[in-house]
Amino acid sequence: MRKLGPGRLVIASHNAGKVREITELLGPFGIEPVSAASLDLPEPEETGTTFLSNAELKAVQAADLSGLPALSDDSGLCVEALNGDPGIFSARWAGPDKDFGLAMQRIWQEVAAKGPDAGHDAYFICALVVAWPDGYTMEFEGRIDGRLVWPPRGDQGFGYDPFFVPNGHEQTFGEMEPAAKHAMSHRARAFELLKERLL
């Protein structure tokens, strides 16, 4: 059973919003996050069929190329009416320009096309994998359930945040203060598990 000590940790992501969120979550632990982009590490092809397998791909490659422990996050929005899509393809639905406005519109239209009984239930999944340069890995997964709203609301957060209201709340993740989102999000839940085991 390993621990993560103070020092540099590669965040195996080229998504600035995700790197910022993970950096805030790691803040209190004396860990110095460095992004894969700042080290000029390539983005691996995400060929996995689950969030965990994609997270593992990214973490293992980043640890291998950097010689440092690496933390990777693969996360996405799963819509019940669309059989869990976009799921692991959440970022790809936003296209090469990462236009999440277009992606949200596409999801809303596809749900509407299912008819009035389709429902707007959705959930976010976050898979975190920590990998060391010797190939050892540990994995953690978090989930939060909620519903989709249209039109999207709020300019906090990133990605699909303005489109998603967690159960028991009225605000979208896009309207919440970051601290409120961090207290409950799928990423925060996965991170709690990581913290218990590794920090």
N, C-alpha and C positions, 0 to 999 in steps of 0.2 A: 504493500500500500504506500503510495508516494504522496508527498506534499509539494505544494508550490511555495518556494521561498521568495523573499524580496529579490528584485533584479529584473532583467528585461524579459518580456514575454511578447512574442509576436502575435498580433491579432490578424489571423489569416483571412482578411477581407479587404476588398477594394471599395466597399460601401461606406462612405464617410459618416452617414447617420448611424450605422451599426457600430462602427469603430468608436464614435463619440459616446454612444450609450454604454458600450462595454467598458470603456475607459472610466466612465462615471461610476459604474458598479464596482470596478477594481480599486477605485481611489483610496479607500481606507486601508489597503493591505500592503502598502510599501512596494507594490509591483509597478514596474515602469513599462507601460504598454507601448509597443512600436508597431505601426501598421505594416502590412505586407506591401502596400503601395510605396511607403517611404523607403523600403529596402529593395525596391524594384523587383519583387518576386512576381513571377507570372501567375495569372489566374488559371487554375487547372480546369479542365473540362469536367463539368459536373455530370458524371455518367451513372451515379448511384440511383437506386429506385426508391430510397427512403431519405428522410431528412438526416438520420444518423449516418448513413453510408456516405452522403455527400459531405457532411461535416468532417467525417474521418479522412476522406480524400484530401480536403483542403488543409487540415491540421497536420497530417503526416508529411505532405509535400513541403509545407512551410517550415516545419521543424527540421526536415532533412536538408533543405537548401540553406537555412539560416544557421544551423547548429545551435539553435535556442529552443526552449520549450515553446509550443504554439497553441493558441486557443482559437478554435474555429466555431462559427455559429452557422447553422443552416436553418432557416425559418421560413414560414410562409403562412398564407391564409387558405383555409380549407372551407369550402361552402357546401353545406349539406345537400342543397338542391342540385348541385353540379357534381355529385358523387365525390366530393372532396377536392375538386379542382378549384383554383389553379395549383394548390398544394406545392409540391417540390418545383413546379414551374412558375411560381409566383413572380419572380424577377423577370423571367423570360416573357411573361404576358405583357410586361411593360415595354418590351421591344428594345432595340439597340440604344435608343435615346433615353431609356429608363423613364418613360412617360407613364407614371402611375395614374394620372388623370384618365388617360385612354384605357388603361387596364381596368380601372374601377368601372368605367362606362361599359366596357365589354362584359364584365361580370354581371352588372345590373341588367343589361339587355338579355343576356343568356338566361338569367333567373326569370325575368319577365316572360321570356318565350316559353317557359315551362308551364305558364298558366297561373291563375289566381291562387291555387293551392300550394304553390312551390315553397313558400316560407322563406325567411331571410336568416335562418340560423347559420352561424359560421363559428369557426374557432381558429385561433392562431396556435401553431406549434413552434417550439424552439428546441433544436438539438444542439448541445454544446459538446465538443470533443477537445480534450487536451492531449497533445502528443509530445513526446520527447524525442530528441534526435536518435535515440537507440530503437525507436519504433514502438515503444510502450504507449498505450492509449487508455484514457478513461472517458466514459460518456455519460451524459446527463440529458434528460428531456423534460420540458415543461409545456403546459397547455392552458389556455384560457378560452372560455366559451362566451359567446355573445351573439349579436345580430348585426346585419348590415343596415345602413341608412342611406337614403338618397334625398337631396344631394349631399355629397361629402361636406364635413364641417370641421373647421379649425386648421391652423397652420403650424401647430406644434408637431413634434414627432416627424415621421417620414414614411414613405411607402404607402401602405393601405390604411395607416392610422386614422385619417379623417373619415373613413368609411365604416368604422367598426365601433360599436358601443358594447362594452363588456356587460355581462349579466349583472343586474342589481344597480346599474348606473344609468345616468341620463346623458352624460357627456361622451363624445367619441374620444378615442386616444389622441386624436388631433387637436381636441379642445383642452385636454387635461394639462396641468402643469407637469413637467417631466418627473418631478418627485412623486406625484400621485400615480403616474403610469408605472414608474419603477417599482412602486410598492406592490403591484399586482400583476404585471404583464407576464406573458409566457416566458420572456427572457429572464425576468426577475425570478420566476419559479424554478427555471432550470438552474439559474445562478445560485439560488439558495441551496440546492442539492450539491452543486459544485463546492460551495463555501464549506458546507458541513464536512465534506470528504477531503478537500484539498488545502484549505487555507487555515 
